[in-house]
């Protein structure tokens, strides 16, 4: 009887203390990866995040026709959008995004760019 009771207690303990794994949120997947795209006209686009969710910064870089444009600064990310606060030009840039596995669709001014996960 004691063995049965002891086995039941151990089984209950294991069930209550079992490991669980949370599914990654779209924000965590987005900010933990570097994203790049090659544009039709030969341009290149990259998006990279640094810091922690409470103190996050982002850098969006576009290279095309010998020019290099960078939007960088503090950023906020929610489940559907990214806002980068670029203090060098006192401008905020907002992008809607949709993660799709190893690809990321970025929407800006009614245009959609598809980026690939690099890391």
Buried (B, 14 or more C-beta within 10 A) or exposed (E): EEEEEEEEEEEEEEEEEEEEEEEEEBBEBBBEBBBBBEEEEEEEBBBBBEEEEEEBBBBBBBBEEEEEEEBBBBBBBEEEEBBBBBEEEEEBBEBEBEBEEEEBBBBBEEEEBEBEBEE
